[in-house]
Structures are given as C-alpha cells and as structure tokens.
Amino acid sequence: MTFKGQFNKKYKQPLNKANGLNDIARLTKIKKSILQKVYNRGVGAHKSSPSSIRSKSGEKRPSGFSPSNRMTKEQWGIARVYGFVMGNKKQIGKGQPDRDLYALT
C-alpha cells in the first residue's frame, strides 16, 4: 500500500482521496510550514534527479522514464509529504534527507 493509502486509512479518509497540505497539517497536527518544506524538497528532487522519478504507476527504472510517463513535480512533492508523515525511514531515518524537519514535529 502506498503512503497515501496508509495515510487515508489511518485518518479515516476515502482510500483514494487526495489531501492538500492544509488537510494533512490539520489531521496530523504537523505545522503546514514544515510540510511545505518537505513538499518543496520533493519538487526540487524531481528537478535535480529526473532518473530517480517513478512512473505514474509507481514503477522505478534505473534509466528513468519519458517525461510523459513520469510523475509530475507536484505529484512527487505530495508523495514525499505522505511518506514523511507516515514515517518513511528512507526519508526520516538517521542520515536521511528529511530527518532535520522530522525533528521539528
């Protein structure tokens, strides 16, 4: 299950519901300003490392995907937010990119 699915299940939202930063902040009690920084980092990662971006169906390919089949920068940013609030160890673990922001929650 995706972090979005886990989030929606935990917070009793419809499984496919798209939540904005305001909704996520309200439900998790994490400051929106922190979530905005996580989102911005996701958008920045999308721009700086296009080969790491998954396809719209969630696949990852070492050589990357064509731009039309990749997640958009906005999708990548909000996916990073969902991972952050759900405790993705690849984001918030020791030495990981969002650990500094997670410490503020």
N, C-alpha and C positions, 0 to 999 in steps of 0.2 A: 504494500500500500504506500502511496506517496505521502510526503509530509503534509500536503494539503488535505488529503483524505484522513490522515491521523488527526490533524487539527480539527477538521469538521466533526469527526466522530467524538473527540474529547469535549468539544464545546457545543455539542448537540445542534450542529448546523446541518442542513441538507448536504449529503456527501459531495456533490459537485458544485456547491456554492462557491463563488468567487468572492473573497473578502478583500476589502481595501485596507490600507494601513490604519485608518480610523477604527474600523471594525476589529482588527487584530489587536490594536492597542487597548481598546475598551474591554475585550474579552480576556486578554492575558494580563492586564494591568501593567504592561511594559510601556514606558513612555514612547509616544509616537516619534519623538526626535531620535531615539535610539533605533527604532525600526526604520526610520528614514535613512539613517546612515548605513544600515545593513542593506537596504534596497539600493542605495547609491553605489555601494561597493559591488553589488551584483551587476548593475548596469555597467560599471567600469570594467569588471572582469569580462563581461560579454564583449566589450570593445577591444580589450587588450589581449584576449586569448581566444579567438574565434574557433580554434581547433578543439577546444575543450567543451564547446557548447553542444548539448544534446539535441537530438531531433525533436520535433513536436510530439512524437510518440514515446519519447523517453530513452531512445537508443543512444549509445555513445560509440563513436567511431574514431580511432586514432587520427585518421586523416581529415576529420571534420565532415561537415555536410554542406551542400549547396545552400546559399542564403535563403532560398525559398522554402527549404525543408527544416531550417533551424528555428529554435525558439527565438522570439524577439527579445530585445534587451529588457523590455518591460516584464515579459514572462520570466526571464532569467532572474530579474531582480526580486519579483514577488516570490518565486520559488525559493530563493535564498532566505527571504524573510520567514517563510513557513519552516524551512529547515532550522533556522535559528531558534524560533520559539518552541520547536519540538525537540530541541536538544541534540541536533545532529553533531556527533562527536568529531566529524571531519571539518566542522566549522568552529566549534567552541572548545574542543579539546586542547590540551597543552600544546603550544606552538602553532595553533591553527589561526586562520585569518580573522575570525570574529571574536576571539576569546576576550579581547580588551573590552568590547562592547557588552559581551555577556556578563562580565564582571560588574557592570553598572546596573544590572537588573536586580 
